[in-house]
Amino acid sequence: MDTAQILADLRAQRERISQAITALEALEETAISRPTAKAATTAAAVKSGRTAAVAPPAAKKRVISPEGRKRMAAAQQKRWAKKKKAATPVAGAKQVASKKTAAKSAEKRVVSPESRKRMAEAQQKRWAKKKRAVKAAAKKAAAAPVATAAVKEAAKA
């Protein structure tokens, strides 16, 4: 027998097996749950003789009953209550505040008017310095072409 003929027969057999698997999966889906668009498409593909891409069946979505949700909520509430109870200080125990805790519990800090004035003056000096630097750079850039032109004139003469 020719190798090409054997390959053709094997491919045909693979096609028939694939169609049978698709048909069985379509029957299983319609028997278990209400028909979906995917099942209808698969069934139509089987009837027409075409095979659709066969994907592995998706895992069913798990549904939690209302009683189960209530049990979960109660268990979570117990865990939070236990954690909250552990966090509350014992009556009569001496409390030691860390620096971070003390800073958070302290009142809001206010900057005095003198300090505000000093900060504003310092900021104005920084802005003025930056503005002077920009002006100097612009002046230098404007003067550069004139100097270059003067050098070229001197070179020609």
Sine and cosine of phi, psi and omega as CSV:
sin_phi,cos_phi,sin_psi,cos_psi,sin_omega,cos_omega
0.00,0.00,0.58,-0.82,-0.06,-1.00
-0.97,0.23,0.58,-0.82,0.00,-1.00
-0.89,0.46,-0.63,0.78,0.01,-1.00
-0.89,0.46,-0.63,0.77,0.02,-1.00
-0.92,0.40,-0.66,0.75,0.02,-1.00
-0.88,0.47,-0.71,0.70,0.03,-1.00
-0.88,0.48,-0.67,0.75,0.01,-1.00
-0.89,0.46,-0.69,0.73,0.02,-1.00
-0.90,0.43,-0.68,0.73,0.00,-1.00
-0.90,0.43,-0.65,0.76,0.03,-1.00
-0.90,0.43,-0.65,0.76,0.03,-1.00
-0.90,0.44,-0.68,0.74,0.02,-1.00
-0.90,0.43,-0.66,0.75,0.04,-1.00
-0.88,0.48,-0.64,0.77,0.01,-1.00
-0.89,0.46,-0.70,0.71,0.01,-1.00
-0.90,0.44,-0.65,0.76,0.02,-1.00
-0.91,0.42,-0.67,0.75,0.01,-1.00
-0.88,0.47,-0.66,0.75,0.03,-1.00
-0.90,0.43,-0.65,0.76,0.00,-1.00
-0.90,0.43,-0.68,0.73,0.02,-1.00
-0.89,0.46,-0.70,0.72,0.00,-1.00
-0.89,0.47,-0.67,0.74,0.00,-1.00
-0.90,0.44,-0.68,0.73,0.01,-1.00
-0.91,0.42,-0.65,0.76,0.04,-1.00
-0.90,0.43,-0.62,0.79,0.03,-1.00
-0.90,0.43,-0.66,0.75,0.03,-1.00
-0.90,0.43,-0.65,0.76,-0.02,-1.00
-0.91,0.41,-0.66,0.75,0.00,-1.00
-0.91,0.42,-0.65,0.76,-0.02,-1.00
-0.96,0.29,-0.50,0.87,0.00,-1.00
-0.97,0.25,-0.59,0.81,-0.07,-1.00
-0.98,0.17,-0.76,0.66,-0.08,-1.00
-0.78,-0.62,0.08,-1.00,0.04,-1.00
-0.91,0.42,0.49,-0.87,-0.04,-1.00
-0.90,0.44,0.71,-0.70,0.03,-1.00
-0.95,-0.31,0.11,-0.99,0.02,-1.00
-0.89,0.45,-0.59,0.80,-0.01,-1.00
-0.91,0.41,-0.67,0.74,0.00,-1.00
-0.91,0.41,-0.64,0.77,0.02,-1.00
-0.90,0.43,-0.66,0.75,0.02,-1.00
-0.90,0.43,-0.68,0.73,0.00,-1.00
-0.90,0.43,-0.70,0.71,0.00,-1.00
-0.89,0.45,-0.67,0.75,0.02,-1.00
-0.90,0.45,-0.63,0.78,0.01,-1.00
-0.91,0.43,-0.62,0.79,-0.01,-1.00
-0.93,0.36,-0.69,0.73,-0.02,-1.00
-0.90,0.44,-0.62,0.78,-0.05,-1.00
-0.98,0.19,-0.17,0.99,0.01,-1.00
1.00,-0.06,-0.12,0.99,0.05,-1.00
-1.00,0.03,0.45,-0.89,0.07,-1.00
-0.94,-0.33,0.70,-0.71,0.07,-1.00
-1.00,0.00,0.33,-0.95,0.06,-1.00
-0.90,0.44,0.84,-0.54,-0.07,-1.00
-1.00,0.00,0.89,-0.45,0.03,-1.00
-0.97,-0.23,0.46,-0.89,0.04,-1.00
-0.91,0.42,0.57,-0.82,-0.04,-1.00
-0.88,0.48,0.70,-0.71,-0.02,-1.00
-0.96,0.29,0.54,-0.84,0.03,-1.00
-0.93,0.38,0.63,-0.77,-0.02,-1.00
-0.95,0.31,0.59,-0.80,0.00,-1.00
-0.96,0.29,0.75,-0.66,-0.02,-1.00
-0.99,0.14,0.66,-0.75,-0.01,-1.00
-0.90,-0.44,0.73,-0.69,0.01,-1.00
-0.98,-0.17,0.73,-0.68,-0.01,-1.00
-0.95,0.32,0.36,-0.93,0.04,-1.00
-0.85,0.53,-0.59,0.81,0.03,-1.00
-0.91,0.42,-0.66,0.75,0.03,-1.00
-0.89,0.45,-0.64,0.77,0.04,-1.00
-0.88,0.47,-0.66,0.75,0.00,-1.00
-0.90,0.43,-0.66,0.75,0.02,-1.00
-0.90,0.45,-0.67,0.75,0.01,-1.00
-0.90,0.44,-0.67,0.74,0.00,-1.00
-0.90,0.44,-0.67,0.74,0.01,-1.00
-0.90,0.44,-0.66,0.75,0.01,-1.00
-0.90,0.43,-0.66,0.75,0.01,-1.00
-0.91,0.41,-0.65,0.76,0.04,-1.00
-0.88,0.47,-0.63,0.78,0.05,-1.00
-0.89,0.45,-0.68,0.73,0.00,-1.00
-0.88,0.47,-0.69,0.73,0.00,-1.00
-0.92,0.40,-0.63,0.78,0.01,-1.00
-0.90,0.44,-0.66,0.75,0.02,-1.00
-0.89,0.46,-0.69,0.73,0.00,-1.00
-0.91,0.41,-0.67,0.75,0.00,-1.00
-0.91,0.41,-0.64,0.77,0.01,-1.00
-0.90,0.43,-0.64,0.77,0.02,-1.00
-0.92,0.38,-0.47,0.88,-0.04,-1.00
-0.99,0.14,-0.42,0.91,-0.02,-1.00
-0.96,0.27,0.64,-0.77,-0.02,-1.00
-0.95,0.30,0.47,-0.88,0.02,-1.00
-0.98,0.22,0.65,-0.76,-0.01,-1.00
-0.89,0.45,0.71,-0.70,0.04,-1.00
1.00,0.07,-0.13,0.99,0.01,-1.00
-0.98,0.17,0.60,-0.80,-0.01,-1.00
-0.97,0.24,0.77,-0.64,-0.03,-1.00
-0.99,-0.15,0.74,-0.68,0.05,-1.00
-0.92,-0.39,0.87,-0.48,-0.03,-1.00
-1.00,-0.08,0.72,-0.69,0.07,-1.00
-0.98,0.17,0.15,-0.99,-0.01,-1.00
-0.88,0.47,-0.66,0.75,-0.01,-1.00
-0.90,0.44,-0.70,0.71,-0.01,-1.00
-0.90,0.43,-0.66,0.75,0.00,-1.00
-0.90,0.43,-0.63,0.78,-0.01,-1.00
-0.92,0.39,-0.62,0.79,-0.01,-1.00
-0.94,0.35,-0.60,0.80,-0.06,-1.00
-0.99,0.16,-0.28,0.96,0.00,-1.00
-0.94,0.35,0.34,-0.94,0.01,-1.00
-0.94,0.34,0.25,-0.97,-0.02,-1.00
-0.90,0.44,0.71,-0.70,-0.01,-1.00
-0.98,0.18,0.59,-0.81,-0.02,-1.00
-0.84,-0.54,0.67,-0.74,0.03,-1.00
-1.00,0.04,0.73,-0.69,-0.02,-1.00
-0.94,0.34,0.40,-0.92,0.01,-1.00
-0.86,0.51,-0.59,0.81,0.02,-1.00
-0.90,0.44,-0.68,0.73,0.00,-1.00
-0.92,0.40,-0.64,0.77,0.04,-1.00
-0.87,0.50,-0.67,0.74,-0.01,-1.00
-0.90,0.44,-0.69,0.72,0.01,-1.00
-0.89,0.46,-0.67,0.74,0.00,-1.00
-0.90,0.43,-0.65,0.76,0.01,-1.00
-0.90,0.43,-0.67,0.74,0.01,-1.00
-0.90,0.44,-0.67,0.74,0.01,-1.00
-0.89,0.45,-0.66,0.75,0.01,-1.00
-0.91,0.41,-0.65,0.76,0.03,-1.00
-0.89,0.46,-0.62,0.79,0.04,-1.00
-0.90,0.44,-0.66,0.75,0.02,-1.00
-0.89,0.45,-0.68,0.73,0.01,-1.00
-0.90,0.44,-0.68,0.73,-0.01,-1.00
-0.89,0.46,-0.66,0.75,0.01,-1.00
-0.89,0.46,-0.68,0.73,0.00,-1.00
-0.92,0.40,-0.66,0.75,0.00,-1.00
-0.90,0.44,-0.66,0.76,0.04,-1.00
-0.89,0.47,-0.65,0.76,-0.01,-1.00
-0.90,0.44,-0.64,0.77,0.01,-1.00
-0.91,0.41,-0.69,0.72,0.00,-1.00
-0.89,0.46,-0.68,0.74,-0.01,-1.00
-0.89,0.45,-0.65,0.76,0.01,-1.00
-0.91,0.41,-0.64,0.77,0.01,-1.00
-0.92,0.40,-0.65,0.76,0.01,-1.00
-0.91,0.42,-0.66,0.75,-0.01,-1.00
-0.91,0.41,-0.65,0.76,0.00,-1.00
-0.92,0.39,-0.59,0.81,0.00,-1.00
-0.95,0.31,-0.57,0.82,-0.03,-1.00
-0.97,0.23,-0.43,0.90,-0.06,-1.00
-0.88,0.48,-0.72,0.69,0.01,-1.00
-0.89,0.45,-0.56,0.83,0.01,-1.00
-0.91,0.42,-0.69,0.73,0.01,-1.00
-0.91,0.43,-0.64,0.77,0.00,-1.00
-0.91,0.40,-0.65,0.76,0.03,-1.00
-0.90,0.44,-0.64,0.77,0.00,-1.00
-0.90,0.44,-0.63,0.78,0.01,-1.00
-0.91,0.40,-0.65,0.76,0.01,-1.00
-0.92,0.40,-0.63,0.78,0.02,-1.00
-0.89,0.46,-0.67,0.74,0.00,-1.00
-0.92,0.40,-0.58,0.82,0.00,-1.00
-0.93,0.37,-0.58,0.81,-0.01,-1.00
-0.94,0.33,-0.57,0.82,-0.08,-1.00
-0.98,0.20,0.00,0.00,0.00,0.00
